[in-house]
Amino acid sequence: MRSRRESYSESTRSALVRSAVELFTKRGYAGTSLDEIARRARVTKGALYHHFSGKQAIFEAAFDAVETEVKGRLEKILRGSQPPWERALAGLREFVDSCLDPAYQRIAIHEAPVVMGWQRWRQAEDRYSFGLIRAGLQDLIDAGDVVDVPVEITSRLLFGALSSAATEIASSPEPERVGAQVQEVIVRLLHQVRSGTRGGTGD
């Protein structure tokens, strides 16, 4: 059982992270102050510093929150009861939908590489996304839906392609249109790979 103090501390931290997500999404990293984050969370600035060493630390917590939410939705799909092929297509649709979400666009795609530095951001993205891609590909191979390719390098290539697709969607003045194009292209490519293992049926 957690003590009342521990519960209060956790709720304070959660309120600060929610506040940070909202403000970083709306105003970006440069346009958001610690005072505003604390005020929106209805806590003192001292309480903020109790949990976070500074602005970058709370940004990284906001980034983790956004990425964790997306990862959770994808994991639920990829670990579902549908056949691997259907799970892969549903996961792709969910990924594109996530790229259209303002918080994910602003925090995870636009701001994080600058605030965290490209290398640390890439490592974080690797931690959140790469394992899901690798597991999904392995499921497709095990089910006979795609040819038996080297899982690690193929997953890396897919990871790079999807990362680039996320940037294209988030950077476009017409993100919905680009998202639909990304989904269409990847689905067509997957069907081409599948048709080679299913006697040209393509379904």
C-alpha positions in Angstrom: 0.0 0.0 0.0 1.3 3.4 -0.9 1.2 6.1 1.7 -0.9 9.3 1.3 2.3 11.2 0.7 3.4 8.9 -2.0 0.0 9.1 -3.7 0.1 12.9 -3.5 3.6 13.0 -5.0 2.6 10.7 -7.8 -0.6 12.7 -8.6 1.5 15.9 -8.5 4.0 14.5 -11.0 1.2 13.2 -13.3 -0.5 16.7 -13.2 2.8 18.3 -14.2 3.4 15.9 -17.1 -0.1 16.4 -18.4 0.3 20.1 -18.2 3.7 19.9 -20.0 2.2 17.8 -22.8 -0.6 20.3 -23.3 1.7 23.3 -23.3 4.5 21.8 -25.4 1.9 20.7 -27.9 0.3 24.1 -28.1 3.4 26.3 -27.8 6.4 24.2 -28.4 9.5 23.9 -26.2 10.8 27.4 -26.7 7.4 29.0 -26.1 6.7 27.2 -22.9 7.9 28.2 -19.4 8.2 26.3 -16.2 6.0 28.9 -14.5 3.2 28.1 -17.0 3.6 24.4 -16.5 3.4 24.7 -12.8 0.5 27.1 -12.9 -1.6 24.9 -15.3 -0.9 21.9 -13.0 -2.0 24.0 -10.0 1.2 23.4 -8.1 4.1 25.5 -7.0 7.3 25.9 -9.0 9.1 24.4 -6.0 6.9 21.3 -6.4 7.9 21.1 -10.0 11.6 21.2 -9.1 11.0 18.5 -6.6 10.2 16.1 -9.5 12.2 17.6 -12.4 15.6 19.2 -12.6 14.5 21.6 -15.2 12.7 22.3 -18.5 14.4 19.5 -20.5 13.7 16.9 -17.8 10.0 17.7 -17.8 10.0 17.8 -21.7 11.5 14.3 -21.7 8.8 13.1 -19.3 6.2 14.6 -21.6 7.9 12.8 -24.5 7.8 9.5 -22.6 4.1 10.0 -21.8 3.2 10.6 -25.4 5.3 7.7 -26.7 4.1 5.3 -24.0 0.5 6.0 -25.0 1.1 5.3 -28.6 3.1 2.2 -27.8 0.3 0.9 -25.6 -2.2 1.2 -28.4 0.1 -0.5 -30.9 0.9 -3.3 -28.5 -2.7 -4.0 -27.8 -3.3 -4.4 -31.6 -0.2 -6.4 -32.3 -0.9 -8.8 -29.4 -4.5 -9.2 -30.3 -6.4 -12.3 -31.3 -6.5 -11.5 -35.1 -4.2 -13.3 -37.6 -0.8 -11.7 -37.9 -1.6 -10.2 -41.3 -4.6 -8.4 -40.0 -2.8 -7.3 -36.9 0.0 -5.8 -39.1 -2.5 -3.8 -41.2 -4.4 -2.6 -38.1 -1.1 -1.6 -36.5 -0.2 0.4 -39.6 -3.5 2.2 -39.5 -3.0 3.0 -35.8 0.6 4.3 -36.5 -0.7 6.7 -39.2 -3.5 7.9 -36.9 -0.9 8.5 -34.2 1.2 10.6 -36.6 -1.9 12.8 -37.1 -2.2 13.4 -33.4 -1.1 17.0 -32.5 0.8 16.0 -29.3 2.7 13.2 -31.1 3.5 15.4 -34.0 4.7 18.4 -32.0 6.5 16.6 -29.1 7.8 13.3 -30.5 8.5 14.2 -34.1 9.2 17.9 -34.3 10.6 19.0 -30.9 12.3 15.9 -29.5 15.2 15.6 -32.0 16.1 19.2 -31.2 15.6 19.2 -27.5 17.0 15.8 -26.7 19.6 15.7 -29.5 19.3 13.5 -32.5 21.2 10.5 -31.1 19.3 10.4 -27.8 16.0 10.9 -29.6 16.8 8.1 -32.0 17.7 5.8 -29.1 14.4 6.6 -27.4 12.5 5.9 -30.6 14.3 2.7 -30.9 13.3 1.7 -27.4 9.6 2.5 -28.1 9.1 1.4 -31.7 11.8 -1.0 -32.9 10.8 -3.9 -30.8 7.2 -3.7 -32.0 8.3 -3.7 -35.6 10.6 -6.7 -35.1 8.0 -8.7 -33.2 5.4 -7.9 -35.9 7.7 -9.0 -38.7 8.6 -12.2 -36.9 4.9 -13.0 -36.5 4.4 -12.5 -40.2 7.3 -14.8 -41.1 6.2 -17.5 -38.6 2.7 -17.4 -40.1 4.1 -17.8 -43.7 2.7 -14.4 -44.7 6.0 -13.0 -45.9 9.2 -14.7 -47.0 11.9 -15.6 -44.4 14.0 -12.5 -44.5 16.7 -11.5 -42.0 14.6 -10.1 -39.2 17.0 -7.7 -37.6 18.1 -5.8 -40.8 14.7 -5.9 -42.3 13.2 -4.5 -39.1 15.8 -1.7 -39.2 14.9 -0.8 -42.7 11.2 -0.8 -41.9 11.9 1.3 -38.8 13.7 3.8 -40.9 11.0 4.0 -43.5 8.3 4.4 -40.9 10.3 7.1 -39.1 10.6 9.0 -42.4 6.9 8.6 -43.1 6.1 10.0 -39.6 8.2 13.1 -40.4 6.6 13.5 -43.8 3.1 13.3 -42.3 3.9 15.7 -39.4 5.6 18.2 -41.7 3.0 18.3 -44.4 0.4 21.1 -44.7 -2.0 18.3 -45.6 -1.1 15.6 -43.0 -4.3 13.6 -43.5 -3.7 13.3 -47.3 0.0 12.3 -46.8 -1.0 9.9 -44.1 -3.5 8.2 -46.4 -0.8 8.0 -49.1 1.7 6.5 -46.7 -0.8 3.9 -45.6 -1.7 3.1 -49.2 1.9 2.7 -50.4 3.0 0.5 -47.4 -0.1 -1.7 -47.7 0.5 -2.2 -51.5 4.2 -3.1 -50.8 3.1 -5.6 -48.1 0.6 -7.1 -50.5 3.3 -7.5 -53.1 5.5 -9.3 -50.6 2.5 -11.5 -49.5 1.5 -12.3 -53.1 4.9 -13.9 -53.6 4.2 -16.3 -50.8 0.6 -17.0 -51.5 0.7 -17.9 -55.1 -0.2 -14.4 -56.4 -3.5 -14.1 -54.6 -2.5 -10.7 -53.1 -5.1 -10.9 -50.3 
